[in-house]
């Protein structure tokens, strides 16, 4: 009987020990093999982006000719940062007014050497050259300014709500367009030779001293006092 009680006691102790080790422990976390990895950004379709942005740039001469202000509203962002060649800035609202009123005109406006640089699926910039002939812009005071010449430009685009928007633009005038050369500086005239030193004329002999006249000289009269221009201006006598 005692032996049976000892066996039961040992069994209870073992059960209690096992419960203490495992029974009170919370459920063990399971290691998931499905790790949530960041979805890689889609590869931009560079060819499609280049085609679309080049089309927008090449359409500018038509927009200018047709006074298509709607194209300005569609392409330019409301918060566009625009720097014009004289260093001043412009706004979308001003561009719409100028295009609508025909304040900006040109006999021809060619866009050449365009290069599209794609940054990602929603950002890119375009650089190129503008060749303007017979270009005129009318200022606020009605004064017409000739803007003919060649310019380098860079336009930055961002895709917003599925549409490409011009968010920044800057242009500078090319001071020496391709095919022109600076006029050569006039050559300096040859240095003139120094003329030979002229021979010194012979020294004239001094004339004999004249004897003093016995007549007395008339007394010297003191000159009358006059006013200098400064003293006249100030009201003082000299």
BALOBA-1460 file (C-alpha; in Angstrom, 3 decimals):
// residues 238
<rec num="1" residu="x" x="0.000" y="0.000" z="0.000"/>
<rec num="2" residu="x" x="2.772" y="2.353" z="0.904"/>
<rec num="3" residu="x" x="4.481" y="1.497" z="-2.345"/>
<rec num="4" residu="x" x="1.324" y="2.365" z="-4.271"/>
<rec num="5" residu="x" x="1.016" y="5.681" z="-2.465"/>
<rec num="6" residu="x" x="4.641" y="6.468" z="-3.277"/>
<rec num="7" residu="x" x="4.037" y="5.796" z="-6.965"/>
<rec num="8" residu="x" x="0.917" y="7.964" z="-6.993"/>
<rec num="9" residu="x" x="2.743" y="10.752" z="-5.172"/>
<rec num="10" residu="x" x="5.603" y="10.665" z="-7.684"/>
<rec num="11" residu="x" x="3.129" y="10.738" z="-10.549"/>
<rec num="12" residu="x" x="1.379" y="13.797" z="-9.091"/>
<rec num="13" residu="x" x="4.685" y="15.583" z="-8.547"/>
<rec num="14" residu="x" x="5.722" y="14.838" z="-12.120"/>
<rec num="15" residu="x" x="2.372" y="16.085" z="-13.437"/>
<rec num="16" residu="x" x="2.609" y="19.282" z="-11.414"/>
<rec num="17" residu="x" x="6.176" y="19.890" z="-12.634"/>
<rec num="18" residu="x" x="5.132" y="19.399" z="-16.227"/>
<rec num="19" residu="x" x="2.190" y="21.757" z="-15.800"/>
<rec num="20" residu="x" x="4.449" y="24.354" z="-14.239"/>
<rec num="21" residu="x" x="6.830" y="24.126" z="-17.179"/>
<rec num="22" residu="x" x="4.367" y="24.068" z="-20.029"/>
<rec num="23" residu="x" x="0.838" y="24.467" z="-18.806"/>
<rec num="24" residu="x" x="1.150" y="28.128" z="-17.775"/>
<rec num="25" residu="x" x="3.158" y="29.143" z="-20.790"/>
<rec num="26" residu="x" x="1.256" y="31.089" z="-23.479"/>
<rec num="27" residu="x" x="0.960" y="29.813" z="-26.971"/>
<rec num="28" residu="x" x="4.293" y="29.845" z="-28.712"/>
<rec num="29" residu="x" x="4.531" y="32.254" z="-31.657"/>
<rec num="30" residu="x" x="4.682" y="30.546" z="-34.957"/>
<rec num="31" residu="x" x="7.230" y="31.649" z="-37.480"/>
<rec num="32" residu="x" x="5.520" y="32.572" z="-40.695"/>
<rec num="33" residu="x" x="7.258" y="31.867" z="-43.908"/>
<rec num="34" residu="x" x="5.205" y="34.536" z="-45.709"/>
<rec num="35" residu="x" x="7.338" y="37.659" z="-45.177"/>
<rec num="36" residu="x" x="5.682" y="40.889" z="-46.351"/>
<rec num="37" residu="x" x="8.210" y="42.399" z="-48.735"/>
<rec num="38" residu="x" x="7.929" y="45.987" z="-50.061"/>
<rec num="39" residu="x" x="6.446" y="46.072" z="-53.513"/>
<rec num="40" residu="x" x="9.104" y="47.313" z="-55.939"/>
<rec num="41" residu="x" x="8.306" y="50.467" z="-57.865"/>
<rec num="42" residu="x" x="7.167" y="49.755" z="-61.384"/>
<rec num="43" residu="x" x="9.755" y="50.278" z="-64.079"/>
<rec num="44" residu="x" x="8.910" y="53.497" z="-65.921"/>
<rec num="45" residu="x" x="7.972" y="53.227" z="-69.553"/>
<rec num="46" residu="x" x="10.705" y="55.598" z="-70.760"/>
<rec num="47" residu="x" x="9.743" y="55.378" z="-74.410"/>
<rec num="48" residu="x" x="6.129" y="56.372" z="-73.719"/>
<rec num="49" residu="x" x="7.181" y="59.221" z="-71.407"/>
<rec num="50" residu="x" x="9.695" y="60.560" z="-73.927"/>
<rec num="51" residu="x" x="7.087" y="60.466" z="-76.687"/>
<rec num="52" residu="x" x="4.455" y="62.310" z="-74.642"/>
<rec num="53" residu="x" x="6.733" y="65.046" z="-73.315"/>
<rec num="54" residu="x" x="8.339" y="65.614" z="-76.724"/>
<rec num="55" residu="x" x="4.838" y="66.002" z="-78.181"/>
<rec num="56" residu="x" x="3.979" y="68.617" z="-75.557"/>
<rec num="57" residu="x" x="7.152" y="70.591" z="-76.279"/>
<rec num="58" residu="x" x="6.754" y="70.431" z="-80.068"/>
<rec num="59" residu="x" x="3.151" y="71.636" z="-79.775"/>
<rec num="60" residu="x" x="4.219" y="75.019" z="-78.367"/>
<rec num="61" residu="x" x="4.517" y="76.830" z="-81.759"/>
<rec num="62" residu="x" x="0.934" y="75.778" z="-82.582"/>
<rec num="63" residu="x" x="-0.317" y="76.944" z="-79.178"/>
<rec num="64" residu="x" x="1.325" y="80.312" z="-79.833"/>
<rec num="65" residu="x" x="-0.108" y="80.651" z="-83.343"/>
<rec num="66" residu="x" x="-3.658" y="79.554" z="-82.438"/>
<rec num="67" residu="x" x="-3.770" y="81.517" z="-79.164"/>
<rec num="68" residu="x" x="-4.685" y="78.220" z="-77.488"/>
<rec num="69" residu="x" x="-5.000" y="79.312" z="-73.870"/>
<rec num="70" residu="x" x="-6.763" y="76.054" z="-73.022"/>
<rec num="71" residu="x" x="-3.528" y="74.170" z="-73.699"/>
<rec num="72" residu="x" x="-1.791" y="76.403" z="-71.148"/>
<rec num="73" residu="x" x="-4.482" y="75.643" z="-68.586"/>
<rec num="74" residu="x" x="-4.129" y="71.924" z="-69.271"/>
<rec num="75" residu="x" x="-0.327" y="71.604" z="-69.282"/>
<rec num="76" residu="x" x="0.968" y="74.176" z="-66.807"/>
<rec num="77" residu="x" x="0.651" y="73.424" z="-63.098"/>
<rec num="78" residu="x" x="-1.113" y="76.024" z="-60.967"/>
<rec num="79" residu="x" x="2.048" y="76.362" z="-58.842"/>
<rec num="80" residu="x" x="4.498" y="76.498" z="-61.756"/>
<rec num="81" residu="x" x="7.872" y="78.177" z="-61.125"/>
<rec num="82" residu="x" x="8.797" y="79.986" z="-64.340"/>
<rec num="83" residu="x" x="11.989" y="82.021" z="-64.918"/>
<rec num="84" residu="x" x="12.189" y="84.019" z="-68.159"/>
<rec num="85" residu="x" x="15.454" y="85.048" z="-69.895"/>
<rec num="86" residu="x" x="15.674" y="88.505" z="-68.289"/>
<rec num="87" residu="x" x="15.703" y="86.904" z="-64.836"/>
<rec num="88" residu="x" x="12.151" y="87.817" z="-63.861"/>
<rec num="89" residu="x" x="9.437" y="85.289" z="-63.069"/>
<rec num="90" residu="x" x="6.071" y="84.561" z="-64.659"/>
<rec num="91" residu="x" x="2.877" y="82.823" z="-63.586"/>
<rec num="92" residu="x" x="0.317" y="80.554" z="-65.185"/>
<rec num="93" residu="x" x="-2.302" y="83.309" z="-65.010"/>
<rec num="94" residu="x" x="-0.025" y="85.716" z="-66.890"/>
<rec num="95" residu="x" x="0.779" y="83.088" z="-69.531"/>
<rec num="96" residu="x" x="-2.934" y="82.530" z="-70.144"/>
<rec num="97" residu="x" x="-3.511" y="86.278" z="-70.576"/>
<rec num="98" residu="x" x="-0.546" y="86.678" z="-72.954"/>
<rec num="99" residu="x" x="-1.555" y="83.747" z="-75.154"/>
<rec num="100" residu="x" x="-5.232" y="84.719" z="-75.233"/>
<rec num="101" residu="x" x="-4.513" y="88.375" z="-76.097"/>
<rec num="102" residu="x" x="-1.784" y="87.589" z="-78.620"/>
<rec num="103" residu="x" x="0.822" y="89.509" z="-76.630"/>
<rec num="104" residu="x" x="3.438" y="86.941" z="-77.660"/>
<rec num="105" residu="x" x="3.956" y="86.422" z="-81.402"/>
<rec num="106" residu="x" x="6.649" y="85.141" z="-83.753"/>
<rec num="107" residu="x" x="7.145" y="84.592" z="-87.466"/>
<rec num="108" residu="x" x="8.616" y="81.192" z="-86.582"/>
<rec num="109" residu="x" x="9.400" y="79.368" z="-83.327"/>
<rec num="110" residu="x" x="11.329" y="76.112" z="-83.740"/>
<rec num="111" residu="x" x="11.949" y="73.644" z="-80.906"/>
<rec num="112" residu="x" x="15.100" y="71.583" z="-81.547"/>
<rec num="113" residu="x" x="17.619" y="69.377" z="-79.729"/>
<rec num="114" residu="x" x="15.005" y="68.136" z="-77.261"/>
<rec num="115" residu="x" x="16.260" y="65.590" z="-74.739"/>
<rec num="116" residu="x" x="13.978" y="63.893" z="-72.224"/>
<rec num="117" residu="x" x="15.489" y="62.639" z="-68.970"/>
<rec num="118" residu="x" x="13.158" y="60.281" z="-67.100"/>
<rec num="119" residu="x" x="13.632" y="60.275" z="-63.317"/>
<rec num="120" residu="x" x="10.855" y="57.811" z="-62.466"/>
<rec num="121" residu="x" x="7.333" y="56.978" z="-63.582"/>
<rec num="122" residu="x" x="6.007" y="60.356" z="-62.440"/>
<rec num="123" residu="x" x="8.903" y="62.802" z="-62.945"/>
<rec num="124" residu="x" x="11.059" y="63.891" z="-65.868"/>
<rec num="125" residu="x" x="12.679" y="66.984" z="-67.362"/>
<rec num="126" residu="x" x="13.213" y="68.164" z="-70.927"/>
<rec num="127" residu="x" x="16.093" y="70.293" z="-72.227"/>
<rec num="128" residu="x" x="16.326" y="71.819" z="-75.680"/>
<rec num="129" residu="x" x="16.854" y="74.839" z="-77.909"/>
<rec num="130" residu="x" x="14.345" y="77.414" z="-79.150"/>
<rec num="131" residu="x" x="15.039" y="79.350" z="-82.351"/>
<rec num="132" residu="x" x="12.783" y="82.407" z="-82.615"/>
<rec num="133" residu="x" x="12.496" y="84.602" z="-85.704"/>
<rec num="134" residu="x" x="10.455" y="87.785" z="-85.740"/>
<rec num="135" residu="x" x="9.536" y="87.275" z="-82.090"/>
<rec num="136" residu="x" x="7.666" y="90.065" z="-80.318"/>
<rec num="137" residu="x" x="6.264" y="90.388" z="-76.823"/>
<rec num="138" residu="x" x="4.043" y="93.217" z="-75.656"/>
<rec num="139" residu="x" x="4.731" y="94.446" z="-72.147"/>
<rec num="140" residu="x" x="2.222" y="95.842" z="-69.624"/>
<rec num="141" residu="x" x="2.893" y="99.399" z="-70.810"/>
<rec num="142" residu="x" x="2.201" y="98.514" z="-74.422"/>
<rec num="143" residu="x" x="5.882" y="98.587" z="-75.350"/>
<rec num="144" residu="x" x="6.863" y="95.899" z="-77.861"/>
<rec num="145" residu="x" x="10.119" y="94.049" z="-77.225"/>
<rec num="146" residu="x" x="11.996" y="92.026" z="-79.842"/>
<rec num="147" residu="x" x="12.756" y="88.542" z="-78.480"/>
<rec num="148" residu="x" x="14.230" y="87.061" z="-81.665"/>
<rec num="149" residu="x" x="17.235" y="84.816" z="-81.126"/>
<rec num="150" residu="x" x="18.201" y="81.409" z="-79.834"/>
<rec num="151" residu="x" x="17.554" y="80.149" z="-76.320"/>
<rec num="152" residu="x" x="18.360" y="77.150" z="-74.143"/>
<rec num="153" residu="x" x="15.528" y="75.911" z="-71.948"/>
<rec num="154" residu="x" x="14.826" y="73.256" z="-69.343"/>
<rec num="155" residu="x" x="11.293" y="72.178" z="-68.387"/>
<rec num="156" residu="x" x="10.462" y="69.959" z="-65.420"/>
<rec num="157" residu="x" x="7.330" y="67.787" z="-65.545"/>
<rec num="158" residu="x" x="5.475" y="65.829" z="-62.863"/>
<rec num="159" residu="x" x="2.612" y="63.395" z="-63.402"/>
<rec num="160" residu="x" x="-0.366" y="64.465" z="-61.313"/>
<rec num="161" residu="x" x="-3.655" y="62.571" z="-61.362"/>
<rec num="162" residu="x" x="-2.457" y="60.724" z="-64.444"/>
<rec num="163" residu="x" x="-1.620" y="63.913" z="-66.406"/>
<rec num="164" residu="x" x="1.795" y="65.416" z="-67.103"/>
<rec num="165" residu="x" x="2.090" y="68.934" z="-65.652"/>
<rec num="166" residu="x" x="4.798" y="71.504" z="-66.291"/>
<rec num="167" residu="x" x="5.927" y="72.426" z="-62.756"/>
<rec num="168" residu="x" x="9.085" y="74.436" z="-63.494"/>
<rec num="169" residu="x" x="10.633" y="76.156" z="-66.508"/>
<rec num="170" residu="x" x="13.716" y="78.300" z="-67.139"/>
<rec num="171" residu="x" x="15.368" y="79.721" z="-70.270"/>
<rec num="172" residu="x" x="18.506" y="81.689" z="-71.126"/>
<rec num="173" residu="x" x="19.478" y="83.441" z="-74.337"/>
<rec num="174" residu="x" x="22.444" y="82.060" z="-76.277"/>
<rec num="175" residu="x" x="24.839" y="84.943" z="-76.687"/>
<rec num="176" residu="x" x="26.753" y="83.348" z="-79.571"/>
<rec num="177" residu="x" x="24.509" y="80.958" z="-81.536"/>
<rec num="178" residu="x" x="26.080" y="78.121" z="-83.521"/>
<rec num="179" residu="x" x="27.462" y="79.189" z="-86.875"/>
<rec num="180" residu="x" x="28.342" y="82.702" z="-85.793"/>
<rec num="181" residu="x" x="31.842" y="83.910" z="-85.097"/>
<rec num="182" residu="x" x="33.062" y="86.862" z="-83.187"/>
<rec num="183" residu="x" x="34.491" y="89.631" z="-85.344"/>
<rec num="184" residu="x" x="38.283" y="89.716" z="-85.045"/>
<rec num="185" residu="x" x="39.663" y="92.550" z="-83.045"/>
<rec num="186" residu="x" x="41.378" y="95.206" z="-85.192"/>
<rec num="187" residu="x" x="45.088" y="94.669" z="-85.374"/>
<rec num="188" residu="x" x="47.118" y="97.268" z="-83.621"/>
<rec num="189" residu="x" x="48.797" y="99.794" z="-85.843"/>
<rec num="190" residu="x" x="52.557" y="99.363" z="-86.148"/>
<rec num="191" residu="x" x="54.458" y="101.423" z="-83.681"/>
<rec num="192" residu="x" x="55.849" y="104.561" z="-85.217"/>
<rec num="193" residu="x" x="59.539" y="104.949" z="-85.057"/>
<rec num="194" residu="x" x="60.808" y="107.671" z="-82.883"/>
<rec num="195" residu="x" x="61.945" y="110.660" z="-84.902"/>
<rec num="196" residu="x" x="65.638" y="111.332" z="-84.656"/>
<rec num="197" residu="x" x="66.506" y="113.908" z="-82.091"/>
<rec num="198" residu="x" x="66.691" y="117.354" z="-83.617"/>
<rec num="199" residu="x" x="70.010" y="118.986" z="-83.399"/>
<rec num="200" residu="x" x="70.175" y="121.748" z="-80.899"/>
<rec num="201" residu="x" x="70.259" y="125.200" z="-82.463"/>
<rec num="202" residu="x" x="73.432" y="127.155" z="-81.834"/>
<rec num="203" residu="x" x="73.250" y="129.267" z="-78.744"/>
<rec num="204" residu="x" x="72.495" y="132.883" z="-79.584"/>
<rec num="205" residu="x" x="75.000" y="135.333" z="-78.302"/>
<rec num="206" residu="x" x="73.616" y="137.721" z="-75.699"/>
<rec num="207" residu="x" x="73.004" y="141.237" z="-76.946"/>
<rec num="208" residu="x" x="74.995" y="143.977" z="-75.267"/>
<rec num="209" residu="x" x="73.259" y="145.468" z="-72.256"/>
<rec num="210" residu="x" x="71.307" y="148.634" z="-72.926"/>
<rec num="211" residu="x" x="72.225" y="151.678" z="-70.954"/>
<rec num="212" residu="x" x="69.561" y="152.960" z="-68.594"/>
<rec num="213" residu="x" x="67.629" y="156.002" z="-69.813"/>
<rec num="214" residu="x" x="68.174" y="159.089" z="-67.710"/>
<rec num="215" residu="x" x="64.397" y="159.742" z="-67.687"/>
<rec num="216" residu="x" x="62.529" y="158.838" z="-64.471"/>
<rec num="217" residu="x" x="59.807" y="156.278" z="-64.704"/>
<rec num="218" residu="x" x="56.255" y="157.405" z="-64.020"/>
<rec num="219" residu="x" x="54.937" y="156.384" z="-60.607"/>
<rec num="220" residu="x" x="53.046" y="153.095" z="-60.619"/>
<rec num="221" residu="x" x="49.342" y="153.499" z="-59.851"/>
<rec num="222" residu="x" x="47.789" y="150.863" z="-57.551"/>
<rec num="223" residu="x" x="45.029" y="148.915" z="-59.371"/>
<rec num="224" residu="x" x="41.435" y="149.450" z="-58.333"/>
<rec num="225" residu="x" x="39.935" y="146.699" z="-56.206"/>
<rec num="226" residu="x" x="37.511" y="144.404" z="-58.019"/>
<rec num="227" residu="x" x="35.168" y="141.596" z="-56.956"/>
<rec num="228" residu="x" x="36.021" y="138.030" z="-57.891"/>
<rec num="229" residu="x" x="33.225" y="135.749" z="-59.017"/>
<rec num="230" residu="x" x="33.288" y="133.931" z="-55.687"/>
<rec num="231" residu="x" x="33.141" y="137.160" z="-53.694"/>
<rec num="232" residu="x" x="30.339" y="138.486" z="-55.894"/>
<rec num="233" residu="x" x="28.356" y="135.377" z="-55.210"/>
<rec num="234" residu="x" x="28.942" y="135.636" z="-51.507"/>
<rec num="235" residu="x" x="28.502" y="139.477" z="-51.402"/>
<rec num="236" residu="x" x="31.945" y="140.197" z="-50.082"/>
<rec num="237" residu="x" x="34.531" y="142.580" z="-51.594"/>
<rec num="238" residu="x" x="37.819" y="141.106" z="-52.615"/>
